[in-house]
Structures are given as structure tokens and as C-alpha cells.
Amino acid sequence: ARPADSLLAVLDPRAEEPFQAVLERFAHETSPSGPRTIVLALGPEGGLLPYERDKLVQAGLEPFGFGTRILRTETALPALVGALG
């Protein structure tokens, strides 16, 4: 189980829920200021293996999508951090 004031999420190109929706949902669940701790997991280009993704979801990470294009890892990380801004 994740701590109440944290967001644990995994980037999954197949996920239906977009990153912004996950952030908004967790902001409403935690506090008016949003989650205090954010942990994002992302894998190589093309995403994680289904087994890897399933294990992360079982560990409590929420899958999220970040658009229709597959981003390189070195592009995805700064884009995600920028989206938090």
C-alpha cells in the first residue's frame, strides 16, 4: 500500500489514463496541495515488459500514459518532470 500523501506511478504506453488525470486524481485524494512525494518509474523505449509492468502495479504503482508517441527515456523524464510544474 502506498503512503496516503504519495503518488507512485509507472509510465506505460498501453495505459488508458493520462499522466495529468493521475496527478489530478491523486491531488484530490491526498490534500489541496497535492501529493508530497512522487515516484515515477519508466523503462526503456517501448515500455516495460508486461511481467515488469504487472509486478510494479502489484507493488502499488499506478499505470499512466503520456501521449501517443513513444518517447526516448532521456526525453520522457524531463517531459514528465516538466508536466509536474
C-alpha positions as CSV (number, residue, x, y, z in Angstrom):
1,A,0.0,0.0,0.0
2,R,1.2,3.4,-0.8
3,P,1.5,6.2,1.8
4,A,-1.5,8.5,1.7
5,D,0.5,11.5,0.7
6,S,2.4,10.0,-2.1
7,L,2.0,9.2,-5.8
8,L,3.6,6.0,-7.1
9,A,3.2,5.6,-10.9
10,V,4.6,3.8,-13.8
11,L,4.8,5.0,-17.4
12,D,3.0,2.5,-19.6
13,P,2.4,3.3,-23.3
14,R,-0.6,1.0,-23.2
15,A,-2.2,2.7,-20.2
16,E,-5.5,4.5,-20.8
17,E,-5.3,7.1,-18.0
18,P,-3.1,10.0,-19.0
19,F,-0.5,11.5,-16.6
20,Q,-2.4,14.7,-15.9
21,A,-5.5,12.7,-14.9
22,V,-3.5,10.6,-12.5
23,L,-2.0,13.8,-11.0
24,E,-5.4,15.4,-10.6
25,R,-6.9,12.3,-9.1
26,F,-4.1,12.0,-6.5
27,A,-4.2,15.7,-5.7
28,H,-7.9,15.3,-4.8
29,E,-7.2,12.1,-2.8
30,T,-4.3,13.5,-0.8
31,S,-4.6,17.1,0.1
32,P,-5.3,20.5,-1.5
33,S,-1.6,20.9,-2.2
34,G,-1.3,17.5,-3.9
35,P,0.9,14.6,-3.2
36,R,4.1,15.4,-1.2
37,T,6.1,12.5,-2.7
38,I,6.0,11.5,-6.3
39,V,7.8,8.3,-7.5
40,L,7.8,7.7,-11.3
41,A,9.0,4.5,-12.9
42,L,9.8,4.4,-16.5
43,G,11.5,1.8,-18.6
44,P,13.3,1.7,-21.9
45,E,11.9,3.0,-25.2
46,G,8.8,0.9,-26.0
47,G,7.9,0.4,-22.3
48,L,8.4,-2.3,-19.8
49,L,7.8,-6.0,-20.4
50,P,4.3,-7.0,-19.4
51,Y,5.7,-9.0,-16.5
52,E,7.7,-6.0,-15.2
53,R,4.7,-3.7,-15.5
54,D,2.5,-6.2,-13.7
55,K,5.0,-6.5,-10.8
56,L,5.1,-2.7,-10.4
57,V,1.3,-2.5,-10.5
58,Q,1.1,-5.3,-7.9
59,A,3.6,-3.2,-5.8
60,G,1.1,-0.3,-5.8
61,L,2.2,1.8,-8.7
62,E,-0.5,3.3,-10.9
63,P,0.0,2.9,-14.7
64,F,-0.3,6.1,-16.7
65,G,0.1,7.1,-20.4
66,F,1.9,10.1,-21.7
67,G,0.6,10.7,-25.2
68,T,0.5,8.5,-28.3
69,R,4.2,8.8,-29.2
70,I,6.9,6.6,-27.6
71,L,9.5,8.9,-26.1
72,R,13.1,8.1,-25.6
73,T,13.9,7.7,-21.9
74,E,16.2,10.7,-21.9
75,T,13.3,12.8,-23.3
76,A,10.5,11.2,-21.3
77,L,12.0,12.0,-17.9
78,P,12.4,15.8,-18.4
79,A,8.9,15.9,-20.0
80,L,7.3,14.2,-17.0
81,V,9.1,16.5,-14.6
82,G,8.1,19.5,-16.6
83,A,4.4,18.3,-16.5
84,L,4.6,18.4,-12.7
85,G,5.5,22.1,-12.8
